[in-house]
Amino acid sequence: MRIFAIGDTHLSHARPKPMDVFGPQWRHHDERIRDNWNAEACDDDLLLIAGDVSWATHLEDVLPDFAFLADLRGRKLLLKGNHDYWWTSLSRLRKLAPENIDFLQNDACLSGGVAIAGARGWTLPGAGADEPDDRRLFERELQRLQLSLDAARRLEHQYLVVMTHFPPLRSLAEATPVTELIEQAGASVCVYGHLHGDDIVTAAQGTRNGIDYRLVSADAVDFRPRQIWPPGPSSAS
């Protein structure tokens, strides 16, 4: 069993939304993700999707995207992103989703001795989003991350992966409330998405206080999920 990660799959099979308006690299991006993943994955591998899974607005519209993901090899664990408006209660999602798809929200997952925790997050304070609503959303997401990390602590694991959608830090030199929680939990790696285009170049990636931070948004990894466990050459970005 191996664990891979990718973010921002931005599927839209119910109401197609061509992604190449964001650049030619996005042309047929869903097919590229499918082909890259199925060429690499085994049936017992786990794929983490770090938010912005689908452009769907309503739950019924995301079902074709669930079907697309279900047809991919292995199991998938989905995190909510800022564009996942279809995301409702966990009970409804788990009732409708195929059996090889699960969701991460205020809880944690254990797979082969690896615990996976995380939360969507929000724009970091001081990063141009300091309105009262932004602060409220950021604090709420911190609480959700704490709930997830607490759940992970209750699991018997040897390795902890944290997944967020919004970047947990701006630079490796600067601590944030998010990195403090992640460090206190003893995580080994944190994957995140949300950043695209020119922002990929300036994204904070590398090791800070023993934790490996990696940007895995789809265009940042050339639409090829990155291996994050076990660590090794295939996990390099």
C-alpha positions in Angstrom: 0.0 0.0 0.0 1.2 3.4 -1.0 -0.2 6.9 -0.5 -0.3 9.6 -3.2 -1.7 13.1 -3.2 -3.0 15.6 -5.7 -5.2 18.7 -5.3 -7.6 20.8 -7.3 -8.8 18.1 -9.7 -11.7 20.5 -10.7 -13.9 17.9 -12.3 -17.1 18.9 -14.1 -18.6 15.9 -15.8 -22.2 16.9 -15.1 -21.8 20.4 -16.5 -18.5 20.5 -18.4 -16.4 23.5 -17.6 -13.3 23.6 -19.9 -10.3 24.3 -17.8 -8.0 25.4 -20.6 -9.3 29.0 -20.1 -6.7 28.9 -17.3 -3.9 27.9 -19.7 -3.2 25.2 -22.3 -1.7 23.0 -19.6 -5.2 22.3 -18.4 -6.5 20.9 -21.7 -8.1 17.5 -21.0 -6.6 17.6 -17.5 -9.0 15.0 -16.1 -7.9 12.5 -18.7 -4.3 13.2 -17.9 -4.9 12.7 -14.2 -6.7 9.4 -14.9 -4.0 8.1 -17.3 -1.1 9.1 -15.0 -2.7 7.6 -11.9 -3.8 4.4 -13.5 -0.4 3.9 -15.0 1.2 4.2 -11.5 -1.3 3.0 -9.0 -2.1 -0.5 -7.6 -5.6 -1.4 -6.3 -4.5 -1.1 -2.7 -3.0 2.4 -3.1 -4.6 5.4 -1.5 -5.1 8.8 -3.4 -5.5 11.9 -1.3 -7.3 14.8 -3.0 -6.6 18.1 -1.3 -9.7 20.0 -2.1 -11.5 21.6 -5.1 -12.5 18.2 -6.2 -15.3 19.3 -8.4 -16.9 22.4 -9.9 -20.4 21.0 -9.0 -22.7 23.2 -7.0 -25.3 20.6 -6.0 -24.8 17.1 -4.7 -26.5 15.5 -7.6 -24.2 17.2 -10.0 -21.1 15.8 -8.3 -22.2 12.1 -8.8 -20.7 11.8 -12.3 -17.4 13.1 -10.8 -17.7 10.5 -8.0 -18.1 7.9 -10.8 -15.0 9.1 -12.6 -13.0 8.9 -9.4 -14.4 5.5 -8.5 -13.2 4.1 -11.8 -9.6 5.1 -11.0 -7.5 2.4 -9.3 -7.2 2.3 -5.6 -9.1 4.2 -2.8 -9.6 7.9 -2.6 -9.8 10.2 0.4 -11.3 13.7 -0.4 -10.9 17.0 1.5 -13.2 20.0 1.0 -11.8 23.0 -0.9 -13.2 26.5 -1.3 -15.0 25.6 -4.6 -16.6 22.4 -3.3 -20.1 23.8 -2.8 -21.6 20.4 -3.3 -20.1 19.2 0.0 -22.9 18.5 2.4 -23.0 16.3 5.6 -20.7 13.4 5.9 -23.6 11.0 6.3 -25.1 12.1 3.0 -21.8 12.0 1.2 -20.9 8.6 2.5 -24.3 7.3 1.6 -24.1 8.4 -2.0 -20.4 7.9 -2.8 -19.0 4.6 -4.2 -17.3 2.4 -1.6 -13.8 3.3 -2.7 -14.3 7.0 -1.9 -14.3 8.5 1.6 -14.2 12.0 3.0 -12.1 13.8 5.6 -13.9 16.3 7.8 -13.3 16.8 11.6 -12.0 13.3 11.8 -9.0 11.2 10.8 -8.3 8.1 8.6 -6.0 5.2 9.3 -4.4 3.3 6.4 -1.7 0.8 6.9 -0.3 2.4 10.0 -0.5 5.9 8.5 -2.9 8.4 10.0 -4.3 11.1 7.7 -5.7 14.3 9.3 -6.5 17.7 7.9 -8.9 20.6 7.2 -9.7 22.9 4.4 -8.0 25.9 6.0 -8.4 29.5 4.9 -6.3 32.5 3.8 -3.7 33.1 6.5 -4.0 36.4 8.5 -1.9 39.1 7.0 -2.0 37.6 3.5 -4.5 40.2 2.1 -7.7 38.7 3.7 -8.1 40.4 7.0 -11.8 41.2 7.0 -13.7 40.0 10.1 -15.3 37.2 8.1 -11.9 36.0 6.9 -10.6 35.9 10.5 -13.8 34.1 11.6 -13.4 31.5 8.8 -9.7 31.0 9.6 -10.3 30.5 13.3 -13.1 28.0 12.5 -10.8 26.0 10.2 -8.1 26.0 12.9 -10.7 24.4 15.2 -11.6 21.8 12.6 -7.9 21.0 12.1 -7.5 20.6 15.8 -10.5 18.2 15.9 -8.9 16.1 13.1 -5.5 16.0 14.7 -7.1 15.0 18.0 -8.8 12.1 16.2 -5.5 11.1 14.7 -3.9 11.0 18.1 -6.4 8.4 19.1 -5.3 6.1 16.3 -2.4 3.7 16.6 -0.1 5.0 13.8 3.6 5.2 13.0 3.3 8.1 10.5 1.1 11.2 10.3 0.1 12.9 7.1 -1.7 16.3 7.2 -3.7 17.5 4.3 -5.0 21.1 3.8 -6.5 22.9 0.9 -5.2 26.4 1.6 -1.5 26.8 2.1 -0.6 26.3 5.8 2.4 28.8 5.5 3.8 31.5 3.4 7.4 30.7 3.8 9.5 28.0 5.5 11.0 30.7 7.7 7.7 31.9 9.2 5.6 30.0 11.7 1.8 30.2 11.4 -1.0 29.0 13.7 -1.5 26.2 11.2 2.1 25.0 11.3 2.1 25.2 15.1 -0.8 22.7 15.3 0.8 20.5 12.7 4.1 20.5 14.6 2.5 19.8 17.9 0.8 16.7 16.4 4.1 15.3 15.3 3.3 15.1 11.6 5.9 14.0 9.0 4.4 15.6 5.9 1.8 18.2 5.0 0.3 18.4 1.5 -1.8 21.3 0.3 -3.3 22.8 -2.9 -5.1 25.9 -4.0 -2.1 27.7 -5.6 -1.9 27.8 -9.4 0.0 29.5 -12.2 2.6 32.0 -11.1 1.9 31.3 -7.4 3.4 27.8 -7.8 6.9 29.2 -8.2 6.7 31.1 -4.9 4.9 28.4 -2.9 6.6 27.4 0.4 7.9 23.8 -0.1 10.5 21.9 1.8 11.3 21.0 5.4 10.4 23.1 8.4 11.0 21.7 11.9 11.1 18.2 10.6 7.9 18.5 8.5 7.9 18.2 4.7 5.5 20.7 3.2 4.5 20.0 -0.4 2.2 21.8 -2.9 0.2 19.2 -4.8 -2.3 21.2 -6.8 -2.8 19.5 -10.1 -0.9 21.9 -12.4 1.9 22.1 -9.8 2.5 18.4 -10.1 1.9 18.2 -13.9 -1.4 16.3 -13.3 0.5 13.3 -11.8 -0.2 12.4 -8.2 2.8 12.5 -6.0 3.8 9.6 -3.8 4.1 10.7 -0.1 4.3 7.3 1.6 6.5 5.4 1.8 9.0 8.2 1.4 11.4 7.7 -1.5 12.5 8.8 -4.9 8.9 8.6 -6.3 7.7 11.1 -3.7 9.9 13.9 -4.9 8.2 16.9 -6.5 
